[in-house]
Amino acid sequence: DEIDSLCSCRGEPTEHEATRKMKSELLVQMDGVASATNSDPTKSVIILGASNFPWNIDDAFLRRLEKRIYVPLPDSKGREELLRLTLQSVDIQGDVDLELISDQLDGYSASDVVVVCRDAAFMSMRKAIKGKTVEQIKAIPMAVMKAPITKDDFNLAIKKCQKTATEADIKKFEEWNEEYGSSV
């Protein structure tokens, strides 16, 4: 994850000499791995990296990363599945419609969806402890603290947790994908 921090463009004025040498050695090793796998396919190595800033990756590293796959923001079905996965260990009130919530989260990244779920899950606890002393909080039954998540909890969480990807961000990713991306 965050391969751009390791494989960023070389030659920046603020780059430390040790960092430049490490990047050069990494490039040499990547070449060595590639030539070794050509002679013996049973000794294959797959380098898998993820980045939120692929345009910061040095061109020499990009050339060695043969497949560059853009993963767009999740669609409605993807967000709904992510909601189900994230919320599988918590109670949800029966009238909560995850498909409807998924539609409300259009433009949210996967991590944004997780943040909304976490925030909604903590709503009942926040309500229960608001304005109480430490002693009063200790006396609150666990069942109250872990009340099922309601539609209102989700609505408040969605209002509070805004999406982080802007239209400009998405456009930049799509432009980068057009220039450097690979077909799957």
Secondary structure, 3 states (H helix, E strand, C coil): CCHHHHCECCCCCCCCHHHHHHHHHHHHHHHHHHHHHHHCHHHCCCCCCCCCCHHHECHHHHHHCCCCCCCCCCCHHHHHHHHHHHCCCCCECCCCCHHHHHHHCCCCCHHHHHHHHHHHHCHHHHHHHCCCCHHHHHCCCHHHHCCCECHHHHHHHHHHCCCCCCHHHHHHHHHHHHHHCCCC
